[in-house]
């Protein structure tokens, strides 16, 4: 039996098409590089082993993206875009790595919150950025 939450959750299909995978991975790599994340932080955010992340950075990744990775990519790209629309100047790229005293960060860096909290935390950051932009 399907729960109400499962029915309400958008269904994200895995992606195996190499061209689509390449475009998505390049966008994620670009965002994490713009944010100044270390390889370890970027791999943790995208929830892949360091060796896989290294292949992704070199555009040598030949795998597919499962639902989790497609969701993470969507959130990362959405946050990246939202920050570019919200801020002008250095905050566009620095914001995820700066300590934030406001809720829900409580002094943590948004990137640390997203790594520790996974997709739910990434979605919360995305919603926060959208709300600041007046899009919610």
N, C-alpha and C positions, 0 to 999 in steps of 0.2 A: 504494500500500500504506500502511496506517495504522500508525504507530509505537505502541509500548506507552505512551509518554508521552501521546500524543494520546487513547488510549483511557482512560487514568486521569484526565485532566484533565476536570473537570466542564464540560459544554456549557452555555454561557450564551447564551440567545437574545437577539437585539437586540429593543428595545422601541420600537414606533412609536405605541402608543395614547397620545393626548395626556394623558389623565387620569393614567395610570401614570407617564409621563415627568414630568409636573408634580409629582407626589408625590415621586418620587425626587430630582429636582433641588432641590426645597424642602428635603428632608432633608440633602442634601449642602451646600447653602448655609448652612443652620442650623448644621451641625457646624463648618464652616470659620469662620463668624462667631463661634461660641462659643470656638473655639480662638484667636481674635484674628489670623487670617491676613490678610495684605494681599490685595488683589485679584489681584496678580501671583502670589503664592504659591498662592492657591486655584486660579487658572486653570492654573498649572503642575501642581499636584497632580492635578487632574481632566483634565489634558492637553487643554485647549481654548484657542483664542485668547482674548486679553483681551476682545475685542468680544463673543464668544460668552458668556464668563463674565458680562459686564455684563448681557447679555440674560437670562441665567439668574437673576441676582440680582433683576432687575426683574420676574420671572415673565413674560417676553415671549419665551422660547425656544420656537420652533415646530418644532424638528427632532426627530429620533429619537435614541435612544441605542444605539450599536452595542455589540458584546460587550465591547470594551475599557472603555467608559464604565460599562456595567452592572457589570462586575467591580470597577472603581474605586469606584463608588458603594457596592457591597456591603462592600468593605473599609473605606471611610471610615465608613460607618454602624456597622459592627461594632466598629471602634476606638472610635468615639464612645460607643457603648453600653458596651463593656468598661471604658472609663475611668470612666464614671458608676457602674459596679458596683464598680470597684476602689477608687476614691478618694472621699473626702468633702471638700468644700471647694474651694479654689482650684486644687488640682492636677487636678481633673476637667477643667478647661478649659485650664490652663496647661501641662500636661505635654508636649504635642506641640511646644511652642515653647521648651522649656527645654533647655539643654545637658545631655547625659546621659553620664556617665563609664563606665557599664556597657557590656558587650558587648550588641549589636553596634554600638553608637553611637560609641564611642571619642571622646567629647567633643563630638560633633555633636548638633544638635537632631534629634529624630526626624522632624520635618517636612522638614528638609533632606535627610535620608537617603531619605525616601519620594519626594521630588521627583526627586532624582538617580537613584534606583534603580528608579523606576516600580513596576509591579505586583508584581514579586518582593520589593522592599523593603517595600512596603505589606503584603504577606502576612506577611513576617517580623515586622513591628511588630505586626500583629494576633495572630500566634502568641505573641509575647512577652507581650502584654497578657493573652491567655487563659491563658498559663502562670502569670503572676503571680497571676491569680485562682484558680488551681488547677483550671482547666478543661481542661488538657491532660494 
